[in-house]
């Protein structure tokens, strides 16, 4: 193990990315429920994958920005939204073809 590795910093980056994704996910759930409460269905699998991607995105941002936990939090929030939008664009182009 690398003697310069800081486990506490890595854990903080993971948590910050996860928290950013959690906030984004909860906002998305609220907006979806508010738009159509009678047809709202919560998808646990989608929610868990979104949080997992946020954790990884937050960790990468923390490494890139030299351990800055705020960048991990922001990347967890905005990064998963960005990746989801790219997926939807790519998926919709596959369906139209």
N, C-alpha and C positions, 0 to 999 in steps of 0.2 A: 504494500500500500504506500502511496506517495505521502511523504511526511508533510508536504505542503497542503494536502487535502483537508478542507474544513467541513466536517460532517454537519455541523450546526448551520452553516451557511447554505449548504446544499438542501438541507431539510427546510429551511426558511424559504428558499426559492421554490421548492415543490409546493409548500403550503400556500405561498402567495399566488402562484399560478392557479392552483386549485380553487382558492378563494375568488379570484377574478372570474374563473369559469362558473363557479357556483352562483355568484351574483348575476352574471349574464344569463345563466340558465333559469334562475328564479324570475328574473324580469321577463324572459321569454314565456315562461309558464303563465305568469300573471297576464301578460298581453294576450296570449292565446285564449285563456279562460275568459277574460273580459270581452273579447271579440265574439265568442260563441260559447256561452256557458253550458248550453244544453247538449252540444255535440263535442265538447272538450273530452279528449282522452289523453291521459298521461302515459307516456312511453318511457318506462324505466331504463330500458336498454339504450335508447337514444340519449337519455340524460346522462347515464353513466359513461358512455363513450365520449360525450362532449366534455365531461369533467376530466376524464383521463387525458384527452388531447390537450386540454388547458394546462394540466400539470406538466406535461412534456414540453409544451410551448413555453410555459413560464420558466422551466428549468433551462431551456436553451437560451432564452432572453437573459436570464441571470448570468449565465456563463459569458455571453457576448458582451454584456454591460458590466463585467467585472464584479458580480455579486450584488448588484443593486436590486433589492427586493421590490422596489416600486415598479421597476421595469418588468419584473416577473408578474406582478399583479396586473399591470396594464396588458401585457402580452397574453395572459390567461383570459382576460376579458375580451379584448379585441381580436386576438389571434384566432380563437375558435370561431368567432363570427366570420372572420375573413376566410378561413378554411371551409366553413360551411357554405358560404356564398360561392366560392370556387367550385365546390362539389355540385351545388345546384345548377350552376351554369353548365358545367361539363355533362351532368346527367341529363339536363333538359336538351342539350344538343344531341345526345345519343338517342333520346326518345324520338326526336323530330326526324332523324335520319331514316 
